[in-house]
Amino acid sequence: GNLGQCWHRNPLMGRSMTSTAPLQNKTVLITRDASQAGSLKDKLQNLGARVLSVPTIKIDDPPDWGLFDQAASQLNTFSWVVFTSINAVLKTQTRLQHLGISLRDSADLKIASIGDQTAKLIDSIGWNTDLIPKTFQSEDLGDALISAGVAGQNVWLPRAMTARPVLIDRLEDAGAVVTVTPVYQNAIPMENRSLLRDTLD
Protein backbone atom coordinates (compact mmCIF):
# COMPACT_ATOMS: atom_id res chain seq x y z
CA GLY A 1 0.00 0.00 0.00
CA ASN A 2 2.74 2.44 0.92
CA LEU A 3 4.67 1.72 -2.25
CA GLY A 4 1.57 2.39 -4.33
CA GLN A 5 1.04 5.73 -2.64
CA CYS A 6 4.66 6.75 -3.24
CA TRP A 7 4.46 5.70 -6.90
CA HIS A 8 1.37 7.86 -7.45
CA ARG A 9 2.80 10.82 -5.61
CA ASN A 10 6.11 11.07 -7.51
CA PRO A 11 4.71 11.83 -10.98
CA LEU A 12 2.63 14.62 -9.49
CA MET A 13 5.67 16.09 -7.76
CA GLY A 14 7.62 15.93 -10.98
CA ARG A 15 4.83 17.60 -12.89
CA SER A 16 4.47 20.44 -10.41
CA MET A 17 8.22 21.09 -10.52
CA THR A 18 8.33 21.36 -14.30
CA SER A 19 5.14 23.44 -14.46
CA THR A 20 6.83 26.24 -12.51
CA ALA A 21 9.39 26.65 -15.33
CA PRO A 22 7.76 25.30 -18.50
CA LEU A 23 10.16 27.29 -20.72
CA GLN A 24 13.32 25.97 -19.02
CA ASN A 25 16.17 25.52 -21.57
CA LYS A 26 14.21 27.52 -24.17
CA THR A 27 15.38 30.75 -25.77
CA VAL A 28 12.79 33.38 -26.69
CA LEU A 29 13.51 36.31 -29.00
CA ILE A 30 11.52 39.50 -28.36
CA THR A 31 11.40 41.82 -31.37
CA ARG A 32 9.45 44.68 -29.75
CA ASP A 33 10.84 48.12 -29.09
CA ALA A 34 13.07 47.83 -26.02
CA SER A 35 11.01 50.32 -24.01
CA GLN A 36 7.92 48.11 -24.38
CA ALA A 37 9.47 44.66 -23.91
CA GLY A 38 9.98 44.90 -20.15
CA SER A 39 6.91 43.16 -18.71
CA LEU A 40 6.90 40.47 -21.41
CA LYS A 41 10.58 39.80 -20.80
CA ASP A 42 9.98 39.47 -17.04
CA LYS A 43 7.08 37.05 -17.54
CA LEU A 44 9.09 34.85 -19.90
CA GLN A 45 12.09 34.80 -17.55
CA ASN A 46 9.80 33.82 -14.67
CA LEU A 47 8.73 30.84 -16.77
CA GLY A 48 12.37 29.79 -17.09
CA ALA A 49 13.20 31.11 -20.55
CA ARG A 50 16.43 32.73 -21.67
CA VAL A 51 15.23 35.97 -23.23
CA LEU A 52 16.97 37.96 -25.96
CA SER A 53 15.71 41.44 -26.85
CA VAL A 54 16.57 42.53 -30.39
CA PRO A 55 14.06 45.14 -31.59
CA THR A 56 13.27 44.79 -35.29
CA ILE A 57 11.46 48.09 -35.25
CA LYS A 58 12.02 51.44 -33.60
CA ILE A 59 9.71 54.37 -33.10
CA ASP A 60 10.96 57.59 -34.68
CA ASP A 61 9.55 61.10 -34.81
CA PRO A 62 7.71 62.03 -38.00
CA PRO A 63 9.83 63.94 -40.52
CA ASP A 64 7.74 67.06 -39.87
CA TRP A 65 5.72 68.16 -36.82
CA GLY A 66 3.90 70.91 -38.73
CA LEU A 67 0.46 69.25 -38.95
CA PHE A 68 0.57 68.13 -35.33
CA ASP A 69 1.63 71.53 -34.02
CA GLN A 70 -1.13 73.23 -36.00
CA ALA A 71 -3.78 70.87 -34.59
CA ALA A 72 -2.42 71.28 -31.06
CA SER A 73 -2.65 75.07 -31.36
CA GLN A 74 -6.35 74.67 -32.25
CA LEU A 75 -7.19 72.26 -29.44
CA ASN A 76 -10.41 74.07 -28.54
CA THR A 77 -11.90 73.27 -31.96
CA PHE A 78 -11.89 69.51 -31.32
CA SER A 79 -14.58 67.50 -29.55
CA TRP A 80 -12.54 64.27 -29.49
CA VAL A 81 -8.92 63.15 -29.57
CA VAL A 82 -8.57 59.48 -30.48
CA PHE A 83 -5.60 57.24 -29.63
CA THR A 84 -5.12 53.93 -31.41
CA SER A 85 -1.79 52.95 -29.83
CA ILE A 86 0.44 53.43 -26.81
CA ASN A 87 3.10 54.93 -29.08
CA ALA A 88 0.67 57.61 -30.25
CA VAL A 89 -0.04 58.56 -26.62
CA LEU A 90 3.65 58.71 -25.68
CA LYS A 91 4.66 60.74 -28.72
CA THR A 92 1.68 63.09 -28.31
CA GLN A 93 2.50 63.68 -24.65
CA THR A 94 6.16 64.41 -25.42
CA ARG A 95 5.35 66.85 -28.22
CA LEU A 96 2.61 68.63 -26.27
CA GLN A 97 5.01 69.09 -23.34
CA HIS A 98 7.51 70.61 -25.78
CA LEU A 99 4.79 73.00 -26.97
CA GLY A 100 3.64 73.80 -23.41
CA ILE A 101 0.14 72.44 -24.12
CA SER A 102 -1.99 69.88 -22.25
CA LEU A 103 -5.00 68.01 -23.56
CA ARG A 104 -6.78 69.15 -20.43
CA ASP A 105 -6.36 72.80 -21.51
CA SER A 106 -9.63 72.20 -23.38
CA ALA A 107 -12.33 71.41 -20.82
CA ASP A 108 -14.78 69.99 -23.38
CA LEU A 109 -12.31 67.68 -25.13
CA LYS A 110 -13.10 63.96 -24.78
CA ILE A 111 -10.51 61.21 -25.17
CA ALA A 112 -11.11 57.84 -26.83
CA SER A 113 -8.75 54.87 -26.55
CA ILE A 114 -8.64 51.74 -28.66
CA GLY A 115 -7.99 49.47 -25.67
CA ASP A 116 -7.29 48.94 -21.98
CA GLN A 117 -3.49 49.28 -22.04
CA THR A 118 -3.62 52.51 -24.02
CA ALA A 119 -6.32 53.80 -21.66
CA LYS A 120 -4.19 52.97 -18.60
CA LEU A 121 -1.36 55.05 -20.00
CA ILE A 122 -3.73 57.93 -20.83
CA ASP A 123 -5.14 57.84 -17.30
CA SER A 124 -1.66 57.63 -15.72
CA ILE A 125 -0.73 60.87 -17.51
CA GLY A 126 -3.83 62.47 -15.99
CA TRP A 127 -5.76 62.99 -19.22
CA ASN A 128 -8.56 60.51 -18.34
CA THR A 129 -10.16 58.24 -20.91
CA ASP A 130 -13.80 58.89 -21.79
CA LEU A 131 -14.43 56.02 -24.20
CA ILE A 132 -13.07 52.49 -24.80
CA PRO A 133 -14.78 50.04 -27.20
CA LYS A 134 -15.81 46.60 -25.93
CA THR A 135 -13.42 44.93 -28.37
CA PHE A 136 -10.13 46.52 -29.28
CA GLN A 137 -10.20 47.06 -33.04
CA SER A 138 -10.41 50.18 -35.19
CA GLU A 139 -13.82 49.15 -36.52
CA ASP A 140 -15.23 48.83 -33.00
CA LEU A 141 -13.65 52.09 -31.88
CA GLY A 142 -15.28 53.80 -34.84
CA ASP A 143 -18.67 52.31 -33.98
CA ALA A 144 -18.32 53.36 -30.33
CA LEU A 145 -17.51 56.94 -31.34
CA ILE A 146 -20.47 57.02 -33.73
CA SER A 147 -22.74 55.78 -30.93
CA ALA A 148 -21.32 58.54 -28.70
CA GLY A 149 -22.54 61.13 -31.21
CA VAL A 150 -19.40 62.03 -33.13
CA ALA A 151 -21.36 63.03 -36.26
CA GLY A 152 -20.74 66.68 -37.13
CA GLN A 153 -17.90 66.96 -34.60
CA ASN A 154 -14.19 67.61 -35.09
CA VAL A 155 -11.99 64.61 -34.26
CA TRP A 156 -8.22 64.72 -33.83
CA LEU A 157 -6.36 61.50 -34.62
CA PRO A 158 -2.63 61.59 -33.75
CA ARG A 159 -1.20 58.33 -35.08
CA ALA A 160 1.51 56.53 -37.03
CA MET A 161 2.45 57.90 -40.44
CA THR A 162 1.14 54.72 -42.05
CA ALA A 163 -1.93 52.96 -40.68
CA ARG A 164 -5.14 51.39 -41.90
CA PRO A 165 -7.65 54.00 -43.10
CA VAL A 166 -10.67 52.08 -41.76
CA LEU A 167 -11.22 54.28 -38.67
CA ILE A 168 -10.97 57.53 -40.63
CA ASP A 169 -13.32 56.22 -43.33
CA ARG A 170 -15.87 55.08 -40.77
CA LEU A 171 -15.89 58.36 -38.88
CA GLU A 172 -16.04 60.50 -42.02
CA ASP A 173 -18.85 58.36 -43.44
CA ALA A 174 -20.74 59.09 -40.20
CA GLY A 175 -20.29 62.84 -40.66
CA ALA A 176 -17.29 63.54 -38.43
CA VAL A 177 -14.52 65.90 -39.54
CA VAL A 178 -11.24 64.02 -38.92
CA THR A 179 -7.84 65.70 -38.63
CA VAL A 180 -5.02 63.15 -38.93
CA THR A 181 -1.56 64.15 -37.72
CA PRO A 182 1.48 61.86 -37.79
CA VAL A 183 3.21 61.59 -34.41
CA TYR A 184 5.60 58.72 -35.15
CA GLN A 185 6.90 56.45 -37.84
CA ASN A 186 8.16 52.89 -37.63
CA ALA A 187 11.75 52.43 -38.74
CA ILE A 188 14.11 49.44 -38.96
CA PRO A 189 17.05 49.87 -36.58
CA MET A 190 19.99 49.27 -38.91
CA GLU A 191 22.35 48.57 -36.02
CA ASN A 192 20.27 45.51 -35.02
CA ARG A 193 20.32 43.75 -38.39
CA SER A 194 23.67 42.02 -37.85
CA LEU A 195 22.82 41.34 -34.20
CA LEU A 196 19.58 39.68 -35.23
CA ARG A 197 21.38 37.63 -37.88
CA ASP A 198 23.95 36.44 -35.32
CA THR A 199 21.18 35.57 -32.85
CA LEU A 200 19.32 33.42 -35.36
CA ASP A 201 22.43 31.60 -36.65
C-alpha positions in Angstrom: 0.0 0.0 0.0 2.7 2.4 0.9 4.7 1.7 -2.3 1.6 2.4 -4.3 1.0 5.7 -2.6 4.7 6.7 -3.2 4.5 5.7 -6.9 1.4 7.9 -7.4 2.8 10.8 -5.6 6.1 11.1 -7.5 4.7 11.8 -11.0 2.6 14.6 -9.5 5.7 16.1 -7.8 7.6 15.9 -11.0 4.8 17.6 -12.9 4.5 20.4 -10.4 8.2 21.1 -10.5 8.3 21.4 -14.3 5.1 23.4 -14.5 6.8 26.2 -12.5 9.4 26.6 -15.3 7.8 25.3 -18.5 10.2 27.3 -20.7 13.3 26.0 -19.0 16.2 25.5 -21.6 14.2 27.5 -24.2 15.4 30.8 -25.8 12.8 33.4 -26.7 13.5 36.3 -29.0 11.5 39.5 -28.4 11.4 41.8 -31.4 9.4 44.7 -29.8 10.8 48.1 -29.1 13.1 47.8 -26.0 11.0 50.3 -24.0 7.9 48.1 -24.4 9.5 44.7 -23.9 10.0 44.9 -20.1 6.9 43.2 -18.7 6.9 40.5 -21.4 10.6 39.8 -20.8 10.0 39.5 -17.0 7.1 37.0 -17.5 9.1 34.8 -19.9 12.1 34.8 -17.6 9.8 33.8 -14.7 8.7 30.8 -16.8 12.4 29.8 -17.1 13.2 31.1 -20.6 16.4 32.7 -21.7 15.2 36.0 -23.2 17.0 38.0 -26.0 15.7 41.4 -26.9 16.6 42.5 -30.4 14.1 45.1 -31.6 13.3 44.8 -35.3 11.5 48.1 -35.2 12.0 51.4 -33.6 9.7 54.4 -33.1 11.0 57.6 -34.7 9.5 61.1 -34.8 7.7 62.0 -38.0 9.8 63.9 -40.5 7.7 67.1 -39.9 5.7 68.2 -36.8 3.9 70.9 -38.7 0.5 69.2 -39.0 0.6 68.1 -35.3 1.6 71.5 -34.0 -1.1 73.2 -36.0 -3.8 70.9 -34.6 -2.4 71.3 -31.1 -2.7 75.1 -31.4 -6.4 74.7 -32.2 -7.2 72.3 -29.4 -10.4 74.1 -28.5 -11.9 73.3 -32.0 -11.9 69.5 -31.3 -14.6 67.5 -29.6 -12.5 64.3 -29.5 -8.9 63.1 -29.6 -8.6 59.5 -30.5 -5.6 57.2 -29.6 -5.1 53.9 -31.4 -1.8 53.0 -29.8 0.4 53.4 -26.8 3.1 54.9 -29.1 0.7 57.6 -30.2 0.0 58.6 -26.6 3.7 58.7 -25.7 4.7 60.7 -28.7 1.7 63.1 -28.3 2.5 63.7 -24.7 6.2 64.4 -25.4 5.4 66.8 -28.2 2.6 68.6 -26.3 5.0 69.1 -23.3 7.5 70.6 -25.8 4.8 73.0 -27.0 3.6 73.8 -23.4 0.1 72.4 -24.1 -2.0 69.9 -22.2 -5.0 68.0 -23.6 -6.8 69.2 -20.4 -6.4 72.8 -21.5 -9.6 72.2 -23.4 -12.3 71.4 -20.8 -14.8 70.0 -23.4 -12.3 67.7 -25.1 -13.1 64.0 -24.8 -10.5 61.2 -25.2 -11.1 57.8 -26.8 -8.8 54.9 -26.6 -8.6 51.7 -28.7 -8.0 49.5 -25.7 -7.3 48.9 -22.0 -3.5 49.3 -22.0 -3.6 52.5 -24.0 -6.3 53.8 -21.7 -4.2 53.0 -18.6 -1.4 55.1 -20.0 -3.7 57.9 -20.8 -5.1 57.8 -17.3 -1.7 57.6 -15.7 -0.7 60.9 -17.5 -3.8 62.5 -16.0 -5.8 63.0 -19.2 -8.6 60.5 -18.3 -10.2 58.2 -20.9 -13.8 58.9 -21.8 -14.4 56.0 -24.2 -13.1 52.5 -24.8 -14.8 50.0 -27.2 -15.8 46.6 -25.9 -13.4 44.9 -28.4 -10.1 46.5 -29.3 -10.2 47.1 -33.0 -10.4 50.2 -35.2 -13.8 49.2 -36.5 -15.2 48.8 -33.0 -13.7 52.1 -31.9 -15.3 53.8 -34.8 -18.7 52.3 -34.0 -18.3 53.4 -30.3 -17.5 56.9 -31.3 -20.5 57.0 -33.7 -22.7 55.8 -30.9 -21.3 58.5 -28.7 -22.5 61.1 -31.2 -19.4 62.0 -33.1 -21.4 63.0 -36.3 -20.7 66.7 -37.1 -17.9 67.0 -34.6 -14.2 67.6 -35.1 -12.0 64.6 -34.3 -8.2 64.7 -33.8 -6.4 61.5 -34.6 -2.6 61.6 -33.8 -1.2 58.3 -35.1 1.5 56.5 -37.0 2.4 57.9 -40.4 1.1 54.7 -42.0 -1.9 53.0 -40.7 -5.1 51.4 -41.9 -7.7 54.0 -43.1 -10.7 52.1 -41.8 -11.2 54.3 -38.7 -11.0 57.5 -40.6 -13.3 56.2 -43.3 -15.9 55.1 -40.8 -15.9 58.4 -38.9 -16.0 60.5 -42.0 -18.9 58.4 -43.4 -20.7 59.1 -40.2 -20.3 62.8 -40.7 -17.3 63.5 -38.4 -14.5 65.9 -39.5 -11.2 64.0 -38.9 -7.8 65.7 -38.6 -5.0 63.1 -38.9 -1.6 64.2 -37.7 1.5 61.9 -37.8 3.2 61.6 -34.4 5.6 58.7 -35.2 6.9 56.4 -37.8 8.2 52.9 -37.6 11.7 52.4 -38.7 14.1 49.4 -39.0 17.1 49.9 -36.6 20.0 49.3 -38.9 22.4 48.6 -36.0 20.3 45.5 -35.0 20.3 43.8 -38.4 23.7 42.0 -37.8 22.8 41.3 -34.2 19.6 39.7 -35.2 21.4 37.6 -37.9 24.0 36.4 -35.3 21.2 35.6 -32.8 19.3 33.4 -35.4 22.4 31.6 -36.7 
